[in-house]
Amino acid sequence: MTAPAPDACPAAGVRVVPRIVIRTGQRIVRGPLRITADGISYPDPRPDDRDADDFLWARVAGKETGAPQYAVPHPHRQRAAMEDPRRLLCQVGMGPATATPDGVLWLVPHPRATGEDPLGPRWPAGRTVEPPVCAAHAPAAARRCPPLRERGYMALLVRRAPLVAVRGTLYRPLSDGHVMQVRGARFELEEGGDGQDVDARFLLADHLVRDLEDVTPVDLRDPELYRDAVPCDAGR
């Protein structure tokens, strides 16, 4: 589906700013870090710094105030939305994403036709760091998310979306005692991926990556998509 999103959301009171993005009053914090031969850590460790697989995650500092930074997802919320395959969360309301017998609802932007595009030649299937959505929030996400609004998008029901990689900044110790930073480094969770040479101990994570497989395009203008739909964060 590439037509503009509906002008009206199907349910009243929907949130129009995705909770997954940070605000201008916030910033991503990638240090200071303690870097040793055993890996990286924060000098003041906190319980939520690491996930269940022991990846260290970037922090967010500041107050959740100001204008939304649509291009900057909150690392810990991105992780929360993507990490549990049994409970994928909507990037707008951070409640349960719409799941049907045909799959989970996702919105994917048209590719940029470059080798760096995360979806690549398999579009609309392919890799993504964008969490899914609930049906009630999908029109707002399509209108407000800059890549979706500017490049066009396709709505998909996705039957399989395996977790395939962890992306972040690699802190690679050099022989002269200096440290080289590599942004956008990936640790592949399955053998054969092109990021497998990344040492997970030195990766400061900021995104989980899923592979969208067995996809079925749907139309956001189809009223059947909104049957019994309510905002995923209703009642919060």
Phi, psi and omega in degrees: 000122183239358179289161178303151179292156177305147180287332182244137175287152184284351180223148183284151173075022182287150177281134182256351176251119180300130179292345182286342183268152177272166180256170181295341176280001181239164176209151175283132181247124181242028179170179003290152180240148170266121183243116179233180179295341182268354179134195181248153178201165173271145176298334181239073186301144177237156183300328184264011180293327184242148177269186184295338179264010176072018172285136176276134185248146174298151180258167173237128179246158177099177181264147181282069180227163178094184183288148178291141173259089189300334183271000185237096178286150175286117186306315184287330176284323175300316178298314181299323182287335190250344194280330185259109182295342180272348182212066175289139187251151177288132182291343180274303185260350182060026169256185183300132174290156179293126178234126180238173175302339180267359176131183181266143184280126179229149169246129180235137179284157171298141181292158179276357182063038175233161180294342181271354182296130184294338180272321173070199189290348181273002184310139009277354170284169178129184185281148177208150171255359181276126175293167178286189181222166168264156184299323183294330181263350185302314179299320179295319179297319181294327180279324190265333182286118184306314180298323180288319182289319187275325186258349188086166187207172170227137174267136186226147162258125189245119182279325180229132178217070182295146174283122189241340184201162171240128184246148179178207179253127179266129176254101187259110178295136179257162184294337181272007178094349177277170180235130177262131178261133179236104178285149178075016177290151181231138169256118181281130182278348177239148179297145178099351178284156184279003177249013187293340180282354178287129177278113186300336181293339184248015180259123173264105190285147171221351178213143162263148184239128175244153179255120181276118183231154178053067187257149177233115178296142175228165183250123180294348177272359181280115183298337180297333180294336185255013178300120180064017182286134173227152178305138184295340179257016179300135179089357179279000000 
